Amino acid sequence: MKMFLISDNIDTQIGMRLAGVEGVVVHEREEFINALHEAVESKDIGIVLITFRLSQLAPEVVSEVKLSHSLPLVVEIPDRHGMGKSDDFITKYVREAIGLKI
């Protein structure tokens, strides 16, 4: 099985191609949804990497794919601009998930 990238910028795609990961660059919501569904339907893709900004275009679709398919694994990755989240987002996530303040 291989990895596949769905990115919103060419720089991320070029970097991943240097690592041997094929992918596409899309900018619009419908393009993203179509690319994601094509990747999910492909039998030879085991991991789909999605840049964080793209995942924010259709978070409900990303969540639905993550919950309803065991393969491929869908992973949101930062692009060259970062995640766009605060520095303590992991701490907040843990606190919300298990109610433990760290």
N, C-alpha and C positions, 0 to 999 in steps of 0.2 A: 504494500500500500504506500501511497505517496502523499505528500503535503501539497496544498493548493492555497494560493494567496488571493484574497480580494482586497484591493487597496484603493485609496482615493488619491494617491500621488505616485508619480513615476519613480521618485527616489527610493521609496520603500520597495517597489517592484524590482528595481535594478539590484538593490542590495540582496534581496531574497533570491534573485536569479543567480547571483554569484555564488550563493550557497546551494544551488541546485533545485530551488523551489519555483515551479511555474506559477503563473497567476495572470490576473487581469486588473486593469485600472478602470474604475467606474466613478461617476460623479453624481448621478441622479438616483433617487430612491428606487424607482422602478428597475433601473439597470442593476442596482445592488441586489434587489430581491430576485431578479431573474438569474443573476450569476450565482447567488447562494443556492437557489433551488437546483440549478444545473449541477453544482458541485455535490450537493447532497444525493442527487440521483445517480451520480457516477459511482460505479462499483469499485474503481481502483483508487479512490481518494479516501484516506483514513483520517486526515486532519485538515480542517479548513481554518486558515488564519485570516482574520478580519481586522483591519485597522479600526481603532476605537472610534474615530469620527464617523466612519461608515456605519458601525453598529448602532450609533445614535440616530441614524436616519430612520431605522425601522426596528426599534428594540423589541417590539412585540413579536416580530417575525423571527428574530434571532432567538428569543426565549422559547418560542414554539418549536423551532428546529432542535434546540438543545434538549428540550424535554421529551420530544416525540421520536427522536432517532438515537440509537446507541452508536451508530457510525454514520458519518464521520464525527469526530470530536471537533467541536467549534470553539476556537480560542480567539479572544480579542487581544490584540497586541498594540502597543504604542507605535506611532509613526515618528517621523523626525521632529514633530512638535510635542511629543509626549502624550500622556493619557488625557490631559485636560481635567484631571482630578486633583483634589487637594493633596498635600504631602502626607496627611494622616488618614487616607482613605482606607487602608488596611485595618488600622485600629478601629475606625468607625464601623467597618464591615463586621469585625469580630464582635464588637459591642452589640450591634444590632442582631447578629446571628445567635449568639449564646448568652447575651446579657452580662458579659464579663468585662469589667473595665480594666484595661492594662496600661 
